[in-house]
């Protein structure tokens, strides 16, 4: 065989190997869950987090007790985390949140979504939504309909022994799902969650007496079934990013701003009355709730 033929044969072999490797990588990636696979998962996540936000704003907190002397910067990081940890700690992690949708035959509803969330200590809480979902032509959505259709709904949600009114919609643009989910205490007090599955972001707006009192945006991603969140905030012009992931029975929060970065580990007492934030220099601060 001539050298030219050898080079040609080698090139063909290398090309085939590259194609095989690319196919393996694409297959591997296609099997990985990287975003919410369905509107059921998106609405389950939105229901769990908007419900937790409403409860958070109804909960009275006593104080923060420092186990050691912490810096002003550490205090700022904790102040932000303390606002939102109770909202997101039960949905972060591998299969920490699981939602299922079933058809039901009731006068005011045609579907139910049941969502299970698992807190840092392994305790499970259950959320039940009942909704009447309709298509753009105002006909009811059927169990046999595909998920990738535009629709809207109204209904109720049972969360932590309380019942809320809910409404929402889902739309598809070039295959990308966008959802709107609102949880109401009443017409003047509610939380909206707008999700964009293409950018993997969710934006929350909290209204009290029809006035916007808080707004946050998070990014979400999956590593297979493990959900991690990124929270971006601004404090006195300083932009801070928090990445939330679960490690065993604690929440690992990696924070970064223009001047420094570090890790905060968050643990919750078994009775849920204390949350402890421990920095990577072993300084800590404890929140005591009433």
ABEGO torsion letter per residue (X at the ends): XBAAAAAAAAAAAAAAAAAAAAAAAAAAAAABBABBABAAAAAAAAAAAAAAAAAAAABBBBBBBBABBBBAAAAAAAAAAAAAAAAAAAABEBGABBBBBBBBBBAABABBBBBBBBBAAGBBBBBBBBBBBBBAAGBBBBAABBABBBBBBBEBBBBGGBBBBBBBBBBBBGGBBBBBBBBBABAABBBBBBBBAAAGBBBBBBBBGGBBABBBBBBBBBBEABBBBBBBBBBGGBBBBBBBBBBEABBBBBBBBAABBBBBBBBBBAAGABBBBBBAAGBBBBBBBX
